[in-house]
Amino acid sequence: MSNTKNLGWKEIPEGGLIIEAGNAAKYETGSWRSVRPVRDEKKCTNCLICWVYCPDSSILVSDGKIKNIDYSHCKGCGICATECPVKAIEMVDEKEFNK
């Protein structure tokens, strides 16, 4: 039952079930956010603790350094800001970016 595309409503499993492994990248969930993480590059030590704790894999890393944040998938949970030991990440109201 890995494909629900052609199933009728009676054949689809009840809500809350993940029936297709590895499909999270297909769904952009960033629009759920009310606050977004903003990283201060000057404060950041690239310890990657935010990357380790991010439940959405939204901290983008290359060559052992944080390059960006994937705002298409970041839900704004704030775990990255909470776990950052140097407080280089601030959660900013999304309204500041949608003016």
Secondary structure, 3 states (H helix, E strand, C coil): CCCCCCCCCCCCCCCCCCCCCCCHHHCCCHHHCCEEEEECCCCCCCCCHHHHHCCCCCEEEECCEEEEECCCCCCCCCHHHHHCCCCCEEEEEHHHCCC
